[in-house]
């Protein structure tokens, strides 16, 4: 809704439908404080399916089994990261994909997402992340400096936090610790404010 009808029109201009596990890229427009929007879709998890018979067109929204559902979720997340890197993006914000109407068990969705978004070679604390952000300036670097996942449900957030602390070596830190790290040689707050100003200056209101 915040993006306005133009975003939907931009999607339809490129494709009439989006196959599961694929990613579509559109411009964000003037309503959003971003350069691009990455669109992806995953099948509904079979565990959330009503056991009663349903029309074929509705049944097609569900994965055949949990293996296929998890494969498509992993493919969507990996595809989004790849698209963001190819666009030269430094940051990525996304929802907990699959944890809404997709009906994925929160624990399974968290495990898969963290395997993709936080692989074993990722820096393991806020200080390392800040230092690594400086190396992201190398032209051939394909990793993102900052990834933010947003949650609409406390239960889903709790499942992600449990998974993050389950032998992955991830360390919980306060928001201020993240804010104080250097991003392109600036604090995150300063970097974000300047980036927003630049976006607003380049966005012509019609």
C-alpha positions as CSV (number, residue, x, y, z in Angstrom):
1,X,0.0,0.0,0.0
2,X,2.8,2.4,0.9
3,X,4.4,1.9,-2.5
4,X,1.3,2.8,-4.3
5,X,-0.3,1.2,-7.4
6,X,2.7,2.0,-9.5
7,X,4.7,-0.8,-7.9
8,X,2.1,-3.4,-8.9
9,X,2.0,-1.9,-12.4
10,X,5.8,-2.2,-12.6
11,X,5.5,-5.9,-11.7
12,X,2.8,-6.6,-14.2
13,X,4.8,-4.8,-16.9
14,X,7.5,-7.5,-16.5
15,X,5.5,-10.6,-15.8
16,X,1.9,-11.8,-15.5
17,X,3.0,-14.3,-12.8
18,X,6.0,-15.1,-10.7
19,X,7.1,-18.8,-10.4
20,X,7.9,-20.1,-7.0
21,X,11.5,-19.5,-6.0
22,X,12.2,-16.8,-8.5
23,X,12.9,-13.1,-8.0
24,X,11.6,-10.1,-9.9
25,X,13.3,-6.7,-9.6
26,X,11.5,-3.3,-10.0
27,X,12.4,0.3,-9.1
28,X,11.1,1.3,-5.7
29,X,9.6,4.6,-6.9
30,X,9.3,7.8,-4.9
31,X,7.1,6.4,-2.2
32,X,9.7,4.1,-0.7
33,X,13.1,5.0,0.7
34,X,14.9,2.4,-1.4
35,X,16.3,2.1,-4.9
36,X,14.9,-1.3,-5.8
37,X,12.2,-3.7,-4.6
38,X,12.9,-7.4,-5.0
39,X,9.7,-9.5,-5.4
40,X,9.7,-13.3,-4.7
41,X,7.2,-15.9,-3.9
42,X,7.2,-19.3,-2.2
43,X,4.6,-22.0,-2.1
44,X,2.5,-22.5,1.0
45,X,3.8,-25.1,3.3
46,X,1.9,-28.4,3.2
47,X,1.6,-28.5,7.0
48,X,-0.7,-25.5,6.8
49,X,-3.0,-27.1,4.3
50,X,-6.6,-27.9,5.1
51,X,-7.0,-31.7,4.9
52,X,-10.4,-31.2,3.1
53,X,-10.4,-31.5,-0.7
54,X,-9.9,-28.2,-2.5
55,X,-10.0,-27.0,-6.1
56,X,-6.9,-27.7,-8.2
57,X,-6.1,-24.0,-8.6
58,X,-6.0,-23.6,-4.8
59,X,-4.1,-26.8,-4.3
60,X,-1.4,-25.6,-6.7
61,X,-0.5,-22.9,-4.1
62,X,0.9,-25.6,-1.8
63,X,4.2,-27.4,-2.1
64,X,4.0,-31.1,-2.6
65,X,5.9,-31.8,0.6
66,X,8.1,-30.1,3.2
67,X,11.2,-30.9,1.2
68,X,9.9,-28.9,-1.8
69,X,8.7,-26.1,0.4
70,X,12.1,-25.7,2.0
71,X,13.9,-25.9,-1.3
72,X,11.7,-23.1,-2.7
73,X,12.3,-20.9,0.4
74,X,16.0,-21.4,0.2
75,X,16.0,-20.6,-3.6
76,X,14.0,-17.4,-3.0
77,X,16.3,-16.2,-0.3
78,X,19.5,-17.0,-2.3
79,X,18.0,-15.4,-5.4
80,X,17.2,-12.2,-3.5
81,X,20.8,-12.0,-2.1
82,X,22.2,-12.6,-5.6
83,X,20.0,-9.9,-7.2
84,X,20.8,-7.4,-4.4
85,X,24.5,-8.0,-5.0
86,X,24.2,-7.7,-8.7
87,X,22.5,-4.4,-8.3
88,X,25.3,-3.1,-6.1
89,X,23.1,-2.8,-3.1
90,X,24.8,-2.3,0.3
91,X,21.8,-3.1,2.4
92,X,18.8,-5.3,2.2
93,X,15.6,-5.3,4.3
94,X,13.2,-8.2,4.0
95,X,10.4,-9.9,6.0
96,X,10.6,-13.3,7.5
97,X,9.6,-14.9,4.2
98,X,7.2,-17.8,4.5
99,X,6.2,-17.1,8.1
100,X,2.9,-15.2,7.1
101,X,0.3,-16.7,4.9
102,X,2.9,-19.2,3.6
103,X,2.3,-21.1,6.7
104,X,5.9,-22.4,7.2
105,X,6.8,-23.6,10.7
106,X,8.7,-20.7,12.2
107,X,11.6,-23.0,13.3
108,X,12.1,-24.4,9.8
109,X,11.8,-21.0,8.1
110,X,14.3,-19.5,10.6
111,X,16.8,-22.4,10.1
112,X,16.7,-22.1,6.3
113,X,16.9,-18.3,6.3
114,X,19.8,-18.2,8.7
115,X,21.7,-20.8,6.7
116,X,21.4,-18.5,3.7
117,X,21.6,-15.0,5.3
118,X,24.2,-15.9,7.9
119,X,26.5,-18.6,6.5
120,X,29.4,-20.0,8.6
121,X,32.0,-17.6,7.2
122,X,30.0,-14.5,8.2
123,X,31.5,-12.2,10.9
124,X,30.2,-13.3,14.3
125,X,29.9,-10.1,16.3
126,X,29.1,-6.4,15.8
127,X,32.7,-5.3,15.8
128,X,33.6,-7.8,13.1
129,X,30.6,-6.7,11.1
130,X,31.7,-3.0,11.3
131,X,35.2,-3.8,10.2
132,X,34.0,-6.0,7.4
133,X,31.8,-3.2,6.1
134,X,34.9,-1.3,5.2
135,X,36.1,-4.1,3.0
136,X,32.8,-4.1,1.2
137,X,34.0,-1.1,-0.8
138,X,36.1,-3.4,-3.0
139,X,34.5,-3.4,-6.5
140,X,34.4,-7.2,-6.7
141,X,32.9,-7.8,-3.3
142,X,29.5,-9.5,-3.7
143,X,28.3,-9.5,0.0
144,X,25.9,-7.0,1.6
145,X,27.1,-4.9,4.5
146,X,23.8,-4.9,6.3
147,X,20.7,-7.2,6.2
148,X,17.7,-6.5,8.2
149,X,14.8,-8.9,8.7
150,X,11.5,-7.6,10.0
151,X,8.9,-9.5,12.0
152,X,5.2,-9.1,12.5
153,X,4.8,-11.8,15.1
154,X,6.6,-12.2,18.4
155,X,6.4,-16.0,18.2
156,X,8.3,-15.9,14.8
157,X,10.9,-13.6,16.2
158,X,11.4,-15.9,19.2
159,X,11.9,-18.8,16.9
160,X,14.5,-16.9,14.9
161,X,16.3,-15.9,18.1
162,X,16.4,-19.5,19.3
163,X,17.7,-20.7,16.0
164,X,20.3,-17.9,15.9
165,X,21.7,-19.0,19.3
166,X,21.7,-22.7,18.5
167,X,25.3,-23.4,17.8
168,X,25.7,-20.8,15.0
169,X,28.1,-18.6,16.8
170,X,25.9,-15.6,16.3
171,X,26.1,-13.0,19.1
172,X,23.1,-10.9,20.2
173,X,23.9,-7.2,20.3
174,X,22.1,-4.0,21.2
175,X,20.8,-1.6,18.5
176,X,23.2,1.0,19.6
177,X,26.2,-1.3,18.9
178,X,25.0,-1.7,15.3
179,X,24.4,2.0,15.0
180,X,27.9,2.8,16.1
181,X,29.7,0.6,13.6
182,X,31.2,2.3,10.5
183,X,29.4,1.9,7.2
184,X,31.3,3.4,4.3
185,X,33.4,5.2,6.9
186,X,30.3,6.7,8.7
187,X,28.1,5.6,11.5
188,X,25.0,3.8,10.4
189,X,22.7,6.6,11.5
190,X,24.8,9.2,9.5
191,X,25.1,7.0,6.5
192,X,21.4,6.3,6.4
193,X,20.4,9.9,6.8
194,X,22.8,11.0,4.0
195,X,21.5,8.2,1.8
196,X,17.9,9.2,2.4
197,X,18.7,12.8,1.5
198,X,20.4,11.8,-1.7
199,X,17.4,9.6,-2.6
200,X,14.9,12.4,-1.9
201,X,17.0,14.9,-3.9
202,X,17.1,12.6,-6.9
203,X,13.4,11.7,-6.8
204,X,11.4,14.1,-8.9
205,X,7.8,14.6,-7.7
206,X,5.3,14.7,-10.6
